[in-house]
């Protein structure tokens, strides 16, 4: 049995981390049942982040490396029938959401003070309120330093929003009216893109980033469709 180490539920998903949810979808697509362990201490994580899995003693960290492990060990094809061009397209859009749009959402959630006041209780809901600030605020400081090093944190809020709007417009245009990214069946692109979109759609904020996303209802519907198709039991629990 595979053990998946994950953050607790959040943003209308069975984990508040889009990368953990991506791995959940990959495991479901690979028909590999798993045991979920909520990780409260990231010091045990091999790379200091989630997700990571334990598979018969093999410890694999990072959602993309977990995907490669599943492909190799269990002979899984997450992109059946896709052309080389489609596979290249999948990689490109995965990088767009994970290496750019993700940071736009992190900026919105963590760097803008009034948004952070709303997001903090959601992200750190498992902590007693009297301990929350002592743990959450140093983590926030580190995230802000990371965003500055990555580059997104160097922009103004308006510039960050403009970047996110262009990402969302590109995604919505590419998706069109398809049920999934490449047509009628789930692929690796859906597993990567849907959780990143749901992180914005499922947050409790009603600010400009949410408005920018909900201007593209096909993206919101796609995220919901992917999650409910790949993780029906887990998503039913989120709706309960």
N, C-alpha and C positions, 0 to 999 in steps of 0.2 A: 504494500500500500504506500502510495506517495503521500508525504506530508508537505503541505503548502503553508509557509509562514506568511501571515498577512496582517494588515491593519484591520481594525474593526469596520463595521458597516458605515457608510456615509454617502452623501450626495445621491441618494436614491439607488445605491448599488450595494452589493454584499460586502464590498470593501471600499473604503474611502480613497484608496489608491487606484488610479486608472491602470497602472502597470500590473498590480495584483489582479485586477479584474481581467485584463488581457490574458494573463496566465491561466486564470480560471476558465476562460473561454477556450484557450488552446487545449487544456486538459479535457474539457467536455468534447471538443471536436475530435480529440484523439481517443475518446472513450476510455479514459484512464480515471477511475475513481480516486478521490484524494481525501485525506483528513486535513481539516483546517485548524491551524494553531495560530491564535492571535498573539502576535509578538509585541510585548510591552517594552522590551529592552533591546534596542538595536545593536548593542555591543556584541551580541551573539551572531549577528548577521555577518557573513563573510566579507561583504563590501560595505557594511554599515548602512544598508538600505534594504528595502523589500521590493519585490518578492525574492524568496529563495525556497528551494525544495530540498527534501531529503528523499532519495529514491534508492532503496536497498543499500543504504550506506553512502551513496554518492550525493554530495552536497553541491547543488548548482545554483548560482546566484545570477540575477538579471533576467528580465523577461525574454530578451532575445536569445540569450544563451540557454535558457530553459526550453525555448522553442526548438533550438538546434538539437538539444539533448533528446527531446521527444521524437523529433524526426529521425534521428540516427538510431536510437535504441529500439523504438517501436515501429519503425518504418512508416511513419505518418507523412502524408502529403497534405499540407494545409492549403494548397493552391491547385487542386486537381483540374486539369484541362486548360489551365491558363497558358497563354503564349509567352515566350520570353519577354515580349514587349509589355504584356500585362503584369508580369512578375516585376519588371523594372518599375512600372507605374506604382505597384503596391509598395515597393521599397520607398519610392520618392514621397508618396503621401503619408506613409508611416513616419518618415523623418520629419515631414512638415508638422504633423500633430505632436510628435513626441519631443522634438528638438526646438520647436518654436512656439506653436500654440500653447503647449503645456506651460511654458515659461510666461506667456502672456497671462494665463489664468493664475499662475502662482503669484505674479506681480499684483494682479487685481485682488487676490485673496489675502496675501501676506504683507504687502508693502504699503497699501493704502490704509491708513489708521482706522477710519470708520468701518471699512470692510473687515479688517482684522478683528475688530470687536465682536462682529457677528460670526465670523468663521472660527475663531478660537474655541468657543464652547463645543462646536461640532467636531473639530479635529481632535480635541483633547477631552471628549466627553467621558472617557473611561476614568479620568482623574477626578478625585474629590475636589470640589470647587476651591477649598482652602489651600490646596497644593498646586492648583492649575497654573497660576502666574509664575511660580518659582521654577516650574519645568518648561512651560510653553514659551516664556519670553526669551530665554537663552537660545532655544531652538529657532525662534523667529529671527533673532539676530544672526544666527548662522545661515539661515535660508536667505536673508537679505544680502549677506556677504557673498553667498554662492551666486545669487542673481547678478550682483555687481560684477563678479568675476566672469560669469557666462556672457554678460553684456546687456541682458534685458533690463537689469536694474539701473542701468545708467540713463535710461530714457525717462521722459516725463510721462505722467498718467495719460495725457492726450496722445502722445506718440505711441505709447504701448497699445492703447485702444485702436488706433489707426492700423497698427500692424495686425492686431487680432481680426479686425474687420476684413482686411484683405485675405487673411488665411481662411476665414469662414466663407467668404464669397467664392474663393477658389474651390473649396471643398464642396459647397452647395452646387456650383456650376458643374463640377465633374460628376457628382452623384446623379444629378438630374432626377428622373422619376424611377430610377432603378430601385428595387426592394433592397438589394445588397450591392456592395461596391462594384462587383463584376456581373451582376445579373440576378440569377435565381437562387444562388447558394452562397453560404458563408465561406469566406476565405480569410487569409491572414490579415488582409487590409481591414476588414470589418472588425476583427478582434482588437486591432490597434486603435482604430479611429473612434469607434462607438464609445468606449469608456472615457476618452478625452473629451468628447462632446458632452457626455452625461455629467462630467465633473462641473461643467458650466451650467447645464440645464437643471441639475439637481441641487445647486447651492441655494441658500435662503436669501441671497441678495436680489435686489430688483434694480440693479444699476445699469450703466451703459453697456457693459459686456454681455449681460443677459439679454438686453434689448437687441444687441447686434446678432446674437445667436438666434433668438426667436423671430428675427426677420427672415430666417431661412427654415421654415417648418419642415422641409424635407430632411434636414440634418437632425432635427429633434426627433422626428418620426423614425429615422434610420437607427439612431442610438437605441431607442426604446425597442424597436423590432429585433435588433441584434441581441440585446440582452435577454429579452423574453424568449427568443428562439434558442439561444445557446444555454441559458441558465434559468429555465422556467421555474424550478423549485425555489431557487435562491431569490429570484425577483418577486415571486409570490410572497415570500417572507418580507420583502421590503415594502410591499403594498399593504401588508396586514397592519 
